[in-house]
Amino acid sequence: MPLQRRPLIYLSPRGKPLDQARVAELAAGPGAVLLCGRFEGLDQRAVEARGIEEISLGDFVLAGGEIAAMALIEAAVRLIPGVLGDAASPTEESFTHGLLEYPQYTRPQTVEGRPIPEVLNQGNHKEITKWRLAQAQSLTRLRRPDLWALYEKPKG
């Protein structure tokens, strides 16, 4: 089997926004070489000559790419099988299915007069799944209309 070339990635505000799909590709691949510019960044001739992919964490500027690189590393490493305790954990998180994740609740049953939603206490997994989907849809529609528009777009 031929050795896969690791992608060269430059963390730059000019790059394509990093998303969960690209993180999953990187986690499943042979690794990556991350390049971090400082202040003014890398020489454009090097970027072009080496076919370096530019990736951005968002619409803001940092003094260097080190923090962005650490965020990309953490996002990718947690998708490697065996890193998280439960293999199903990354399948129910924000962005995995185009939605933000549903709300999480822990113990105690009531915090500052706010109880855990009753559906979560009844043990009906089908109803819990429906509730979680409805919550994820509602949160995405309210907080991230850009994601909601993509989610609603007909697949095919």
Secondary structure, 3 states (H helix, E strand, C coil): CCCCCCCEEEEEEEEEECCHHHHHHHHHCCCCEEEECECCCCCHHHHHHHCCEEEECCCCCCCECHHHHHHHHHHHHCCCCCCCCCCCHHHHCCCCCCCCCCCCCCCCCEECCEECCHHHHCCCHHHHHHHHHHHHHHHHHHHCHHHHHHHHCCCC
